[in-house]
Amino acid sequence: MRTALLQSSGRPGSIAENLKVLDEAAGRAAAAGAGLLAAPEMFLTGYAIGDDIARLAEPADGDSADAVAEIATRHGLALVYGYPERDGDTVFNSAQLISADGTRLANYRKTHLFGCFERDHFTPGERQVVQAELNGLTVGLLICYDVEFPENVRAHALAGTDLLVVPTAQMHPFQFVAESMIPVRAFENQMYVAYVNRVGEEGEFEFVGLSVLAGPDGVARTRAGRAEQLVLADADPAFLAASRENNPYLADRRPGLYGSLV
């Protein structure tokens, strides 16, 4: 499945403008043959928007979800996007997968919040593995800091995730995550990992870009630079199956030895 990564911070504070950016990118991705377009963490509203997070937060099935579904249907490709999710009085840092026919397939709430900013504005989610079937692949969702915990990615591997999509807001000076950690996560867990970042200065943060789709051989299939960019690469089920057959990591695990880790 050709997968497109939209490296952009959009227009922080404006849902309407960010939907326009997503629509334009979806058109370009679909024209290039993509079956999935992924946008960064909190793409719908912007990340460093302070108390506007709570003001702009919406339910998973809210008006913005309907607008994203319309974009997906019109362009004929699935979409993953980050947004602030409201559930009653609680706000989560969430990512949602919507299919090419507009169906809401999966909604994930970030389980590991990074720093005081996120802990001040969000409640952590409690469900570690969220997946959906899409175009012959099992697609899983994590958000940014979540992928830096090896337990999270291993849980996805054991649950059968083929393509792990990670909307992120990775900031300076942690660019080594995109450069080094993501390919290692893909290799040690025998999956594709799509890590799609924001870029540029936003509030007190400097987002580093460097979005990447890494394969189960630990090789980056595509990498973005430090500017706004749309990059594409293929997640190949046949290559993944062959890699899993040849790489014994998961088969050679000895879970009985790992009890002390928890």
KAVENFEN-V503280 format. One record per helix or strand. SS is the DSSP state (~ for helix, > for strand). FROM is the first residue (numbers start at 1). TO is the last residue. If there is no record, write none. Layout:
# KAVENFEN-V503280
ss=SS from=FROM to=TO
ss=SS from=FROM to=TO
This chain:
# KAVENFEN-V503280
ss=> from=2 to=7
ss=~ from=15 to=31
ss=> from=36 to=39
ss=~ from=52 to=56
ss=> from=58 to=58
ss=~ from=63 to=75
ss=> from=78 to=87
ss=> from=90 to=98
ss=> from=104 to=109
ss=~ from=115 to=121
ss=> from=131 to=134
ss=> from=137 to=143
ss=~ from=144 to=148
ss=~ from=150 to=158
ss=> from=163 to=167
ss=> from=171 to=171
ss=~ from=176 to=189
ss=> from=192 to=196
ss=> from=199 to=202
ss=> from=205 to=208
ss=> from=212 to=214
ss=> from=220 to=223
ss=> from=229 to=234
ss=~ from=237 to=246
ss=~ from=255 to=257
ss=~ from=259 to=261
